[in-house]
Structures are given as C-alpha cells and as structure tokens.
C-alpha cells in the first residue's frame, strides 16, 4: 500500500485489537481503517473468534460448505483460515485465529436459526469469548490496547451478538477505548438496520488494500456479494461507520 497521508493515524492509537466474529467480518467492515492504521505505524491485530474445524460435519453445518460448491471432505474452516491469512497480509496487519466453533456447530440447525433466539446450551458463549480475549490481551505489551474494535451486530447474527457482548464487557471492565463497526455486508441489504455512529471515508490506498484483502475470501464472495467485481463496487462506495465515532486524526 502507498504511504499513509497526513492525518491517517489516530491520535494516541499505537496498539489496535480488532475482534472479528468470522473469517472476513473485520476486513469487510473495517478493512480500510485497519490498513490505514497499519500503514501509519500502528501495531494492528485482528483476532477472529469462530474459526475451529469440525471433522465430518453433517446437516446444516455441512450445507454451509456444500452450498458454496465445496466437497463434503474439504476442511472448510482450514480453507477459510488460509484465505484470512492472505487477507491480513494484504491489509498489513497481524492475524490470530481462536478455535471456538461457528454457530452451525453449536446447535443452530438452519439459516433462520442464526438470526433468532440464542439456542439452548449456547448461553455461555459470550463468557467463553471474553475469556479467550483476555488471554489474547495478556500476550501484548502491558496487557492493553489503545483501541478495541468489534461489531455493532447489525443483522442480528448470533455469533456477532455474542462477540459484541464479550467485547463490550471487556472494554467496560478494562477501561479500553472502544469503537464498533457497522457490519458489512449486512448494512448493504434491503431493510437493513441503519448503522450507528459516524462514517469514515477511506483514502484511496486504504480502499485498494481493503478490496485486495476482501478478494482473498474467495469462498464467500459469490454468497455475500454476487462475485468479486460486485464486492469491489459495493465496498468502494460504502464508508466505514463506527460507534462511538473514532477520535479525530
């Protein structure tokens, strides 16, 4: 990516932790900001929560990969972790994968169920996410960050809701500066909840890095955006919105 222009850095922000529910959410929703902060010299880590592999998935969990043209014997999550490695490299940030399981492996048996009530037995998931994030924080210098990023949970996907609850609690209890991104592509869909907060317009170098990173998620582009070209058009026309608003550069 080209050098960051004056004002790309955020005041006092040298250590950033972005908490992504799935292997693409941070890049789709806040990739330009992450790339810009890294280019300006910040240490940016993207921790993705639900990335664990499950041998021999069945039912709805299996359908989540076969409906994308993948054979049943493919390790879908390993494939997606590889995509994420390429995406974080394109953004210029550090990636980390936590081994928690996505909702289809936790008792959610249909697409509709992902956006409904929390399933029986899954009530403790936010606590597990919070504990895992505490461990991640301890790995960094001083056990803290200057900016914590996570989802607004627009669209109401249960994994996003769980991560928002965990991130909000972590920020509150540790006194960490927090900003929540507007979840993309949910914010683009007809009837979507309006994003909260203030929009941030990326500069061109950030957009180039974001689009290149998001193109790495090849298994998701047809499902989420109707292809790579449509993804690039959508993301280039969409500001990244954060609540609370980011500090002025």
C-alpha positions in Angstrom: 0.0 0.0 0.0 1.2 3.6 -0.7 2.4 5.6 2.3 -0.3 6.9 4.6 -1.2 10.5 4.1 -1.0 13.1 6.9 -3.9 12.6 9.3 -4.3 8.8 8.6 -3.1 7.9 12.1 -5.5 8.3 15.1 -4.1 10.4 18.0 -2.7 8.2 20.7 -3.5 5.0 18.9 -0.4 2.7 18.5 -1.9 -0.7 19.5 -5.2 -1.9 18.0 -7.1 -5.1 18.6 -10.0 -5.8 16.2 -12.2 -8.7 17.2 -13.9 -10.4 14.2 -16.7 -12.9 14.7 -15.9 -14.7 11.4 -13.1 -15.0 8.9 -14.0 -12.0 6.8 -16.0 -9.7 9.1 -13.2 -7.3 10.1 -11.9 -6.9 6.5 -15.4 -6.4 5.0 -16.4 -3.9 7.7 -13.3 -2.1 8.8 -10.5 -3.2 6.4 -9.7 0.3 5.2 -9.3 1.7 8.7 -7.1 -1.3 9.7 -4.9 -0.9 6.6 -4.6 2.8 7.2 -3.6 2.4 10.8 -1.0 -0.2 10.0 0.4 2.0 7.2 0.7 4.8 9.7 2.8 2.6 12.0 0.3 1.2 14.5 0.5 -2.4 15.6 -2.8 -3.8 14.4 -4.0 -7.3 15.4 -7.1 -9.0 14.0 -8.4 -11.8 16.2 -11.1 -13.9 14.7 -13.2 -15.8 17.2 -15.1 -18.6 15.5 -12.6 -20.5 13.3 -12.4 -24.0 14.7 -12.6 -27.0 12.4 -15.0 -29.9 13.0 -14.3 -33.3 11.4 -17.1 -34.8 9.3 -19.8 -32.1 9.7 -23.4 -33.0 9.0 -26.7 -31.3 8.4 -26.8 -27.6 8.2 -23.2 -27.3 9.1 -22.2 -29.4 6.1 -24.6 -27.5 3.9 -22.8 -24.3 4.7 -19.9 -25.5 2.7 -21.5 -27.7 0.0 -23.8 -24.8 -1.0 -20.6 -22.9 -1.9 -19.5 -25.7 -4.2 -17.1 -27.4 -1.8 -17.0 -31.1 -1.4 -18.0 -32.7 1.9 -14.5 -33.9 2.6 -12.9 -30.4 2.4 -11.9 -28.9 5.7 -13.9 -25.8 5.2 -12.6 -23.8 8.1 -8.9 -24.7 7.3 -9.6 -23.3 3.8 -11.1 -20.2 5.3 -8.2 -19.7 7.7 -5.9 -19.8 4.7 -8.0 -17.1 3.0 -7.8 -15.0 6.1 -4.0 -15.3 6.3 -3.9 -13.9 2.7 -6.3 -11.1 3.6 -4.5 -9.9 6.7 -1.2 -9.9 4.8 -2.9 -7.6 2.2 -4.0 -5.3 5.0 -0.6 -5.3 6.6 -1.9 -6.5 9.9 -1.3 -9.4 12.2 -3.9 -12.2 12.3 -4.9 -14.6 15.1 -7.4 -17.4 14.9 -9.3 -18.6 18.0 -10.6 -22.2 18.0 -14.2 -21.6 19.0 -16.9 -23.1 16.8 -19.3 -21.3 14.5 -23.0 -21.3 15.3 -23.9 -24.2 12.9 -21.7 -26.4 15.1 -23.3 -25.2 18.4 -26.9 -26.3 17.8 -28.2 -23.8 15.2 -29.7 -26.0 12.5 -30.9 -23.6 9.9 -30.1 -20.2 8.4 -33.2 -18.7 10.1 -32.0 -20.0 13.5 -28.8 -18.0 13.2 -30.8 -14.8 13.5 -33.2 -15.9 16.1 -33.0 -16.6 19.9 -29.9 -18.0 21.5 -30.0 -21.8 21.3 -30.3 -23.8 24.5 -26.8 -24.6 25.8 -25.2 -21.6 24.0 -25.9 -19.0 26.6 -22.4 -19.2 28.0 -20.7 -18.4 24.6 -20.1 -14.7 25.3 -18.2 -15.7 28.5 -16.0 -18.1 26.6 -15.3 -15.4 24.0 -14.5 -12.9 26.8 -12.1 -15.4 28.4 -10.3 -16.1 25.2 -9.9 -12.4 24.5 -8.5 -11.8 28.0 -5.8 -14.3 27.1 -5.0 -12.5 23.8 -4.7 -9.2 25.7 -2.2 -10.7 28.1 0.1 -11.6 25.2 0.6 -8.0 24.2 2.9 -5.5 25.9 1.3 -4.2 29.1 -1.8 -6.3 28.5 -3.8 -3.5 26.9 -4.6 -1.7 23.7 -5.2 1.9 22.6 -8.3 1.0 20.5 -10.6 -2.0 20.7 -12.7 -2.7 17.7 -15.7 -5.1 17.3 -19.1 -5.5 15.6 -22.3 -3.5 16.1 -24.1 -6.8 15.3 -26.2 -5.3 12.6 -28.2 -8.1 11.1 -28.5 -9.9 14.4 -26.4 -13.0 13.6 -25.9 -14.8 16.8 -22.2 -15.0 16.5 -22.0 -11.3 16.1 -24.3 -10.7 19.0 -22.1 -12.9 21.2 -18.9 -11.2 20.2 -20.4 -7.7 20.7 -21.5 -8.7 24.2 -18.0 -10.0 25.0 -16.2 -7.1 23.5 -18.4 -4.5 25.3 -17.8 -6.2 28.6 -14.1 -6.4 28.0 -14.0 -2.7 27.1 -16.1 -1.7 30.1 -14.2 -3.8 32.7 -10.7 -2.9 31.5 -11.5 0.7 30.6 -10.4 0.3 27.0 -11.4 2.8 24.2 -14.0 1.0 22.0 -15.4 1.6 18.6 -17.9 -0.8 16.9 -18.0 -1.1 13.1 -21.2 -1.3 11.1 -21.4 -5.0 10.0 -20.8 -5.4 6.2 -22.4 -6.8 4.1 -25.5 -6.8 6.4 -25.6 -3.0 6.2 -26.0 -3.2 2.4 -29.0 -5.5 2.4 -32.6 -4.2 1.8 -34.3 -3.3 5.0 -31.0 -3.3 7.0 -30.8 -1.6 10.3 -29.2 1.8 9.9 -25.6 1.9 11.2 -25.0 3.8 14.4 -22.1 6.3 14.8 -20.1 8.4 12.3 -18.9 7.4 8.8 -15.2 7.5 7.9 -14.3 7.9 4.2 -11.2 5.9 3.4 -8.4 7.3 1.3 -7.5 5.5 -2.0 -4.6 3.5 -0.7 -6.8 2.1 2.2 -9.5 1.2 -0.3 -7.0 -0.6 -2.6 -5.7 -2.6 0.4 -9.3 -3.4 1.6 -10.5 -4.6 -1.8 -7.4 -6.7 -2.3 -7.8 -8.3 1.2 -11.5 -9.0 0.7 -10.8 -10.6 -2.7 -8.9 -13.3 -0.7 -12.1 -14.6 0.7 -13.0 -16.5 -2.5 -15.3 -18.9 -0.8 -17.6 -16.1 0.4 -17.7 -13.6 -2.4 -20.4 -15.2 -4.5 -22.6 -15.8 -1.5 -22.1 -12.4 0.2 -21.7 -10.0 -2.8 -22.5 -11.9 -6.1 -18.9 -12.1 -7.0 -15.6 -10.2 -6.7 -16.4 -7.3 -9.1 -19.7 -6.7 -7.2 -17.8 -6.8 -3.9 -15.3 -4.2 -5.1 -18.1 -1.9 -6.3 -20.0 -2.2 -3.1 -17.1 -1.6 -0.8 -15.7 1.3 -2.8 -19.0 3.1 -2.5 -19.5 2.4 1.3 -18.0 4.4 4.1 -16.9 2.5 7.2 -19.1 3.6 10.1 -18.0 3.4 13.8 -19.9 3.8 17.0 -18.7 5.6 19.1 -17.1 7.8 16.4 -13.3 7.4 16.1 -11.1 10.1 17.5 -10.3 12.8 15.0 -7.0 12.4 13.2 
